[in-house]
Amino acid sequence: MENKKPRNLNLAVLIIVGLIIILLRNPILGFIGIIALMIFLRKKLKYLNPDFANYLKTVNKLPNSLANNTQPILEKISSLKSAMPLQIPSLLFNKTTRLEKKKKYLQVALNSTLEEAREIIWQLPTSDRILIEAGTPLIKIYGTEAVSRIKAMAPIGAYIVADSKCADLAAREVEMMATAGANAVTCLGVAPIETIDNFIEECQKFNVDSMIDMMNVESAIVVLKKLKKLPDVVILHRGVDETEFSKEKQIPYYQIKQIKGNYNILVAIAGGDTIREVQRATFNDADIVVVWKNFYQASAETAQLAESFLKEIK
C-alpha cells in the first residue's frame, strides 16, 4: 500500500501533462478533461501539499497514512509550467476571493514564525469571515514565501492578506504578493500619492484587494481626496509602539463614519486586541477588525478566542 500512493501521484502528473497537450490541440476537449480531473483530485486529495493535508487531517480526522504520504504535486506542476507555453488554469488549485461589502470580517495577523502560523491556522474555525494575514515580520523574515506557505496551510479559498506595507515600487510589490497567492496587499497611507495611485491600479490589474494602512496619518479623508481611484479598504491603525509608549494615542474610531459617509469602501480597525476593543470597533461600524496579540503563539485557547472574536463581529 505504501508504494501505491506515489505511483498514483505520478500517474496524476502524467494525466495533467496529457491534458495540457490535448488542450493545446483541442481546447474544448482539454478544458473538459481538466475540469473532470479537478473534481477527481478534490475527492482523492491527491493534489494537496503536506501543509493543507495536515490541516484537513486536524479538522476532518483523516487517517495519518493519507496526510503523511501526500506529496507536493504542486511543485511538480510548477516545474512543468515553466517549460510549457500554456499556463495551467489557476482555477484547478485556487479561486479568486474578494471581500464583500455586506459582510463583517475578523482578520488574524500572523507575526511570529511559519511554524506558529501553521499551528494557529489549524485551530481557526472554518469561516469565510476570517481573513488570514501574513504579517509584516513574517514577510521580512521569509519574503514572499510567507504568503505562499500560509496560502498552502490555509483551507482552499481562504482569504490571504499580504501586509507588506508598500512604500515605493508599487507595481513590483503587488506583482510579487499577488503571484505568491495574496488576495489583498497593503500600502502605507504615508507613501507618496503617486505610489498609492500606482498601487491601487496594480491591485486592480492583478484582481486583488487594495488596502491602505493609515498608521501615522492624521486624517484618512485628506489622503483619499488626493487619490485618482479609491482603494478597496482603508485601515485605521494604531501601531504597536504607539500603543506601548504613547497611552494617549487612541484608535480613531470617529473616522469610520467620516470615511463611510463620503466613500463606498470598507474600513478596517487595527490596534485593538481585547474583546472590548473588538466590540467598540464593531459598534462604530468597522467592516474588518484586525487582531494579533492573542494569535502570536498557538495555545489551547486559540480556537476559542477566534470563535469569541468572530461572534462579536456581526
WOTA-V654312 format. One record per pair of residues at least 12 apart in sequence whose C-alpha atoms are under 8 Angstrom apart, sorted by the first residue. I is the first residue (numbers start at 0). J is the second residue. Records with the same first field share a line. If there is no record, write none. Layout:
# WOTA-V654312
I: J, J
This chain:
# WOTA-V654312
4: 68, 69
5: 68, 70
8: 45, 70, 72
12: 72, 75, 76
15: 33, 36
18: 32, 33
19: 85, 87
23: 85
33: 91
34: 91
37: 91
45: 69, 70, 72
46: 70, 71, 72, 73
47: 69, 70, 71, 72, 73
48: 69, 70, 71, 72, 73, 151
49: 66, 67, 69, 70, 71
50: 117, 151, 152
51: 151, 152, 153, 154
52: 66, 69
53: 66, 67
54: 120, 121, 152, 153, 154
57: 121
58: 121
93: 155, 156
94: 156
95: 156, 182, 206
96: 156, 157, 158, 182
97: 158, 182, 207, 208
98: 208
100: 264, 265, 286
102: 128, 286, 313
103: 128, 285, 286, 287, 312, 313
104: 128, 129, 130, 286, 287, 288, 309, 312
105: 128, 129, 130, 287, 288, 289, 290, 308, 309, 312
106: 129, 130, 131, 132, 287, 288, 289, 290
107: 129, 130, 131, 132, 289, 290, 291, 294
108: 131, 132, 133, 134, 289, 290, 291, 294
109: 131, 132, 133, 134, 137, 291, 294, 295
110: 133, 134, 135, 136, 137, 291, 295
111: 136, 137, 295, 296
112: 137
113: 137, 145, 148, 149
115: 295, 296, 297
116: 149, 296, 297
117: 149, 152
118: 297
119: 294, 296, 297, 301
120: 152, 153
121: 152, 153
122: 301, 302
123: 301, 302, 305
124: 302, 305, 306
127: 157, 158
128: 309
129: 158, 309
130: 157, 158, 159, 160
131: 157, 158, 159, 160
132: 159, 160, 161, 162
133: 145, 146, 149, 159, 160, 161, 162
134: 161, 162, 163
135: 161, 162, 163, 164
138: 161, 162, 163
143: 175, 176, 179
144: 179
146: 159, 161, 176, 179, 180, 181
147: 179, 180, 181
150: 180, 181
158: 181, 182, 183
159: 180, 181, 182, 183
160: 181, 182, 183, 184, 185
161: 176, 181, 182, 183, 184, 185
162: 184, 185
163: 184, 185, 186
164: 184, 185, 186, 187, 212
165: 185, 186, 187, 190
166: 186, 187, 189, 190, 191, 194
167: 190, 191, 194
168: 194
169: 194, 195, 197, 198, 201
170: 197, 198, 201
173: 198, 201, 202, 205
174: 201, 205
177: 205, 207
181: 207
182: 206, 207, 208
183: 202, 207, 208, 209, 210
184: 202, 207, 208, 209, 210
185: 209, 210, 211, 212
186: 198, 209, 210, 211, 212
187: 211, 212, 213, 214
188: 211, 212, 213, 214, 216, 219, 222
189: 213, 214, 215, 216
192: 222, 225, 226
195: 211, 226
196: 226, 227, 228
199: 228, 229, 230
200: 228
208: 230, 231, 232
209: 230, 231, 232
210: 230, 231, 232, 233, 234
211: 230, 232, 233, 234
212: 233, 234, 235, 236
213: 233, 234, 235, 236
214: 234, 235, 236, 237, 238
215: 236, 237
218: 254
219: 233, 235, 254, 258
220: 257, 258
229: 264
230: 264
231: 264, 265
232: 264, 265, 266, 267
233: 264, 265, 266, 267
234: 266, 267, 268, 269
235: 250, 251, 252, 266, 267, 268, 269
236: 250, 268, 269, 270
237: 249, 250, 269, 270, 271
238: 269, 270
239: 270
242: 270
250: 268, 269, 270, 271
252: 268, 280, 283
253: 283
255: 283, 284, 285
256: 283, 284
265: 285, 286, 287
266: 285, 286, 287
267: 285, 286, 287, 288, 289
268: 280, 285, 287, 288, 289
269: 288, 289, 290
270: 289, 290
271: 289, 290
272: 289, 290, 291, 292, 293
274: 307, 308, 311
277: 308, 311, 312
278: 311, 312
281: 311, 312, 313
288: 312
